[in-house]
């Protein structure tokens, strides 16, 4: 079966740079995980008024409090079958002071990817994917839902952050380049980072899926 990104992008997947096709082709059928390591040239936030929000989000690995220049970075993309039988790919981004966890599935009813944020999948958001003119992938998050106990409610826009992720492959440097911006309708841009990394691919059957990249709680709702 094609990877969740192949299914979501359809024919547009073939317009991705070959290195991005390799990276976002990670899935159960490929049997590979992608481990990226590099440096974020800049990690920033909007300042003191937003730091309590970042600190709160960091408790469940939804946001990170890091800020500064030349910050080490690691991203782990492992495919696995979750407890509901769904093919899932981890997007665990590790910084010196915290982690930003996400797990992604393909949702047949939406014909697209749903991104669960944090260690307990308390926030779910659909993703809009596009391929840009240089063969890069652009990801934009949609309306978020809060999932806790019996609750499954849309989060008011004023309390959410819309993420835009742009990733492409720099052939001259032989590195992936990534830029992330999270914005709020009232506060504007609140958090982001940009930088580059290299990737290696490991055999999941041989190495397994580390327990610490999987969420502590899974939710069937999306």
C-alpha positions as CSV (number, residue, x, y, z in Angstrom):
1,X,0.0,0.0,0.0
2,X,1.3,3.5,-0.7
3,X,2.4,5.7,2.2
4,X,-0.1,8.0,3.9
5,X,1.5,10.9,2.0
6,X,1.3,9.2,-1.3
7,X,-2.4,8.5,-0.7
8,X,-3.1,12.1,0.4
9,X,-1.2,13.7,-2.5
10,X,-2.2,11.3,-5.3
11,X,-0.5,12.1,-8.6
12,X,1.1,15.2,-7.1
13,X,3.4,13.0,-5.0
14,X,5.4,12.3,-8.2
15,X,6.1,16.1,-8.5
16,X,8.0,16.0,-5.2
17,X,11.8,16.0,-5.4
18,X,13.1,12.4,-5.4
19,X,14.6,12.9,-2.0
20,X,11.3,14.0,-0.6
21,X,9.5,11.1,-2.3
22,X,12.0,8.9,-0.4
23,X,11.4,10.7,2.9
24,X,7.6,10.9,2.7
25,X,7.4,7.4,1.2
26,X,8.1,6.0,4.7
27,X,5.3,3.6,5.7
28,X,4.4,0.1,6.7
29,X,5.1,-1.3,3.2
30,X,8.4,0.5,2.9
31,X,9.6,-1.0,6.2
32,X,11.8,2.0,6.8
33,X,11.9,4.8,9.3
34,X,13.5,8.2,8.6
35,X,15.7,9.8,11.2
36,X,16.7,13.4,10.5
37,X,19.4,15.3,12.5
38,X,20.6,18.8,12.0
39,X,20.5,22.4,13.2
40,X,17.8,25.0,13.3
41,X,19.3,28.2,12.3
42,X,16.7,30.1,14.2
43,X,14.0,29.1,16.7
44,X,11.8,32.0,17.8
45,X,8.7,32.9,19.7
46,X,6.6,36.1,20.0
47,X,8.0,37.1,23.4
48,X,7.0,37.1,27.1
49,X,3.3,37.3,26.5
50,X,3.3,34.0,24.6
51,X,5.8,32.0,26.8
52,X,3.2,30.8,29.3
53,X,1.3,29.3,26.4
54,X,4.5,27.6,25.1
55,X,5.2,26.3,28.6
56,X,1.7,24.9,28.9
57,X,2.0,23.2,25.6
58,X,5.4,21.7,26.4
59,X,3.8,19.6,29.2
60,X,2.2,17.4,26.6
61,X,4.9,17.9,23.9
62,X,2.7,20.2,21.8
63,X,5.1,23.2,21.7
64,X,8.7,23.8,22.8
65,X,10.0,26.7,24.8
66,X,13.4,26.9,23.0
67,X,14.5,30.1,21.3
68,X,17.8,31.1,19.9
69,X,20.3,30.4,17.0
70,X,22.0,27.2,15.9
71,X,19.9,24.9,18.0
72,X,20.3,21.1,17.5
73,X,17.3,19.3,16.1
74,X,16.2,15.7,15.5
75,X,13.1,14.4,13.8
76,X,11.9,10.8,13.9
77,X,9.4,9.4,11.4
78,X,8.5,5.8,12.4
79,X,5.6,3.9,10.7
80,X,3.6,1.5,12.9
81,X,0.1,0.1,13.2
82,X,-1.8,1.8,16.1
83,X,-4.2,0.1,18.5
84,X,-7.1,0.9,16.2
85,X,-5.4,-0.8,13.2
86,X,-4.5,2.4,11.5
87,X,-1.2,3.0,9.7
88,X,0.5,5.7,11.7
89,X,3.7,7.8,11.1
90,X,5.4,9.6,14.0
91,X,6.7,13.1,13.6
92,X,8.7,13.6,16.8
93,X,10.8,16.7,16.8
94,X,13.3,17.0,19.6
95,X,15.0,20.2,20.7
96,X,17.4,20.7,23.7
97,X,14.6,21.9,26.0
98,X,11.7,19.9,24.8
99,X,9.8,17.9,22.1
100,X,7.1,18.6,19.7
101,X,5.2,15.2,19.1
102,X,2.7,14.4,16.4
103,X,1.3,11.2,14.9
104,X,-0.3,11.1,11.5
105,X,-2.9,8.8,9.9
106,X,-4.7,8.7,6.6
107,X,-8.5,9.3,7.1
108,X,-10.5,7.7,4.3
109,X,-13.6,9.8,5.0
110,X,-11.6,13.0,4.5
111,X,-9.3,11.5,1.8
112,X,-6.5,13.2,3.7
113,X,-4.1,13.2,6.6
114,X,-5.2,13.9,10.2
115,X,-2.4,15.0,12.6
116,X,-2.7,14.2,16.3
117,X,-0.7,16.5,18.5
118,X,1.1,15.8,21.8
119,X,1.7,12.8,24.0
120,X,-2.0,12.0,24.5
121,X,-3.5,12.9,21.1
122,X,-5.7,15.5,22.7
123,X,-5.7,17.7,19.6
124,X,-6.5,16.6,16.1
125,X,-6.3,18.6,13.0
126,X,-6.7,17.8,9.3
127,X,-3.7,18.8,7.0
128,X,-3.8,20.4,3.6
129,X,-0.8,19.3,1.4
130,X,0.6,20.9,-1.7
131,X,3.7,20.6,-3.8
132,X,5.5,23.8,-4.6
133,X,7.5,24.8,-7.8
134,X,10.8,23.4,-6.5
135,X,9.4,20.0,-5.6
136,X,9.0,20.9,-1.9
137,X,6.1,19.9,0.3
138,X,3.9,22.6,1.9
139,X,1.7,21.5,4.8
140,X,-1.0,23.7,6.3
141,X,-3.0,22.7,9.4
142,X,-6.8,23.0,9.5
143,X,-9.4,23.5,12.2
144,X,-8.4,21.8,15.5
145,X,-10.5,19.6,17.6
146,X,-10.0,18.9,21.3
147,X,-10.4,15.2,22.3
148,X,-10.7,14.3,26.0
149,X,-12.9,11.7,27.6
150,X,-16.4,12.1,26.0
151,X,-15.5,15.5,24.6
152,X,-14.7,16.0,20.9
153,X,-15.2,19.7,20.2
154,X,-13.9,22.2,17.8
155,X,-11.4,24.6,19.4
156,X,-12.3,28.3,18.9
157,X,-10.1,29.9,16.3
158,X,-8.9,32.5,18.8
159,X,-7.4,29.8,21.0
160,X,-5.7,27.8,18.2
161,X,-2.5,28.1,16.2
162,X,-2.3,27.5,12.4
163,X,0.9,25.8,11.4
164,X,2.5,26.2,8.0
165,X,5.4,23.8,7.3
166,X,7.6,24.1,4.2
167,X,10.2,21.5,3.4
168,X,12.4,21.1,0.3
169,X,15.7,19.4,-0.6
170,X,18.8,21.6,-1.2
171,X,20.8,19.7,-3.9
172,X,23.8,22.0,-3.5
173,X,24.1,21.4,0.3
174,X,22.6,17.9,0.1
175,X,20.3,18.7,3.0
176,X,16.6,19.0,3.7
177,X,15.6,22.5,4.5
178,X,12.5,23.2,6.7
179,X,10.6,26.3,7.8
180,X,7.8,26.2,10.3
181,X,5.5,29.1,11.4
182,X,2.6,28.9,13.9
183,X,0.2,31.8,13.8
184,X,-2.9,32.8,15.9
185,X,-5.7,35.0,14.4
186,X,-5.4,37.6,17.2
187,X,-1.7,37.4,18.1
188,X,-0.2,36.9,14.7
189,X,2.9,34.8,14.4
190,X,3.6,33.2,17.7
191,X,6.3,30.5,17.1
192,X,8.5,29.1,14.5
193,X,11.9,27.8,13.3
194,X,13.9,27.2,10.2
195,X,17.0,25.3,9.4
196,X,18.3,22.1,7.8
197,X,19.0,18.5,8.4
198,X,20.3,15.3,6.8
199,X,18.3,12.0,6.9
200,X,19.1,8.3,7.4
201,X,16.8,5.4,6.8
202,X,16.6,2.4,9.2
203,X,14.9,-0.9,8.9
204,X,12.0,-1.0,11.2
205,X,11.9,-4.8,11.4
206,X,15.5,-4.8,12.6
207,X,15.4,-1.8,14.9
208,X,11.8,-1.7,16.0
209,X,9.8,1.4,16.9
210,X,11.1,3.1,20.1
211,X,8.4,3.2,22.8
212,X,9.1,6.9,23.5
213,X,8.1,8.1,20.1
214,X,4.6,6.6,20.3
215,X,1.8,8.5,22.1
216,X,0.9,7.5,25.6
217,X,-2.8,7.5,24.7
218,X,-4.5,7.0,21.3
219,X,-7.9,8.3,20.1
220,X,-10.0,6.8,17.4
221,X,-11.8,10.1,16.7
222,X,-10.5,12.5,14.1
